[in-house]
Amino acid sequence: MIRRTFHSVVQLIGILGLGFAVFVGVLVWRLSTGPISLAFLTPYFESVLKTAESRVDIKLEDTILTWVGWDQSLDIRLRGAKAIGPDGKVLAEIPELAVSLSGSALMKGKLAPRSLTIFGPSLNIIRSETGKLELGLAEVPSTSSASTQDISRRIISELLLPPDVKRPLGYLRQINIVDGNVIVDDHQLAMKWLVPEADIVLVREGEKVSLSAELVLTPGGANSRNTAAFTLRGDYDLKKKETKLTLGFVNLNPVIFAPLSEKLKLLKSFDLPLSGTLDTVVLTDGEIRKFEFNLTSSNGRITSNDLVNIDVAIQTSKIRGDYDQATGRLNIQELVMDLGPDGKLKLPAPIDHEWALQKISLAGTYDSEIDRLELKKIKLDSAGPTLKASAIVQEIGGNISFELDGEARDLKIEQAEELWPKGWGEVVRGWIVENVSDGFVPVARARMKGRYSRTKGVEIISLLGDMDIQNLTVDYFAPMPKATKGSGRAKFDRKRFDFEVTHGKSGDLILRNGQIVITDLDQVDQFFDAKLKIDGPLGSILKTIDSKPLEFVKSIGFPSSNAKGNASTESV
């Protein structure tokens, strides 16, 4: 009995398996000859696509079953979707959608879409003058584009609602947008961004909807040869109604955006292919308060002939920071530009100076509301000394006012001419370059205030500095013998230069201490005063004070050549 029953069950399974195989074979053969119409499902999908609060009816031309190949699943395609208004007019339409059904809904005896694919829709995103984002219908290229957007927006809005299986699209978990045409109507920059190739995937998982998109932007319009490729990743929180977005790109050159808007013209100075990410949060009302950036670049150039002329070639760079749109405040946490072993920073006329630099590092903030740049950290690395500084720069009345605090370490005196720009404390600079040599400065500090304009160049309003000096040679009163092996401390401002000597030599004379003072540096003529305490042979001392231009011994008729003995004297 049991054996006969078991044998019957096996036969039944075999018959059912054979029947299913025949059915699948016939279905595959039928699908290979063309789609199968599922017109009986059309009313159902029409009701599904109509949102509960909408007064607009959805009509479909046909519902078909298609099969692309063995590596593809069966697709239900909805063709000719149209939104019909109360007056019978067609308000919106989409040529084709693809639907996959929810397995969990089928288990409950329901037909419900689990995913929808929209082919070639047009979407219009508005960025308001205040920087808010919204999915809108303002000025799209054609009626059909507006139509596809309207239905697409309805479907996307359903996915962004909390899960509710009582709604017609309550089982919807994924929306795919294929070959979408996206227009960003940017009111803030008074321009439009065109994305003719957009593939977007939206997936609802729990309380979040994840977003991933591949975008190709044509900044100059549909006929532009310039393109920029982006990846967009994000999460929409269904409870908070906030979206976290990350925009990524590789080798994006800012120069291509400069001609598009007057507000972007500054980008013409940055021929610098960038790679990296921008991160932001879009709030409930579409507001973007802040975005963070982390960018790198290689083999670029920064040039500008605006208020300050600048020209620098960059091998690699990186910049990290954030921008607060509400306050207009740009925070640069780290900016590093590697200029290479032969790097140079050129400041053309009227500054007309060139620095040999290998690396530039900056950190600070820029306040666009008051046009103020505050650099808390400036570090300039060269083959020799390292320069550190901080600065405040502000544009006032077309001119640039600045305050600069700087410190240089491990500086050789002969490098002063290379590192100290002409016109910045010119008299002090000129005296040091001409009269001081062969020295080493462990540390030098300077603080200055000034302003810059194209017509007047750099004007120093105040200057204050000091430096420690070792092993220098000073031509303190040419053509008198130079002081060598000198050590001491120098202090200076715009009007005065003081050098306190702690040790030095002049031939076989020893300078035990002293002071050299130069005054009236802001005038046409300067005054020199030296007070030095000298030990050594009497003959050498007399020979020194008898040198030109003093010729003191000769003037009193003293025979210095026959003088012998040691002396300690103080020259004034």
Secondary structure by P-SEA (a helix, b strand, c coil): caaaaaaaaaaaaaaaaaaaaaaaaaaaaaaaabbbbcccaaaaaaaaaccccccbbbbbcccccccccccccccccccbbbbbcccccccccccbbbbbbbaaaaaaccccccbbbbcbbbbbbbbcccccccccccccccaaaaaaaaaaaaaaaaaacccccccccccccbbbbcbbbbbbbcccccccccccbbbbbbbbcccbbbbbbbbbbbcccccccbbbbbbbbbcccccccbbbbbbbbccccccccccccccccccccccbbbbbbbbbbbcccccccbbbbbbccccbbbbbcccbbbbbbbcccccccccccccccccccbbbbbcccbbbbbbcccccccccccccccccccccccbbbbbcbbbbbcccbbbbbcbbbbbcccccccccccccccccccccccccccccaaaaaaaaacccccbbbcbbbbbbccccccccccccccccccccccbbbbcccccccccccbbbbbbbcccbbbbbbccccccccccccbbbbbccccccbbbbbbbbbbbccaaaaaaaaacccccccccccccccccccccccccc
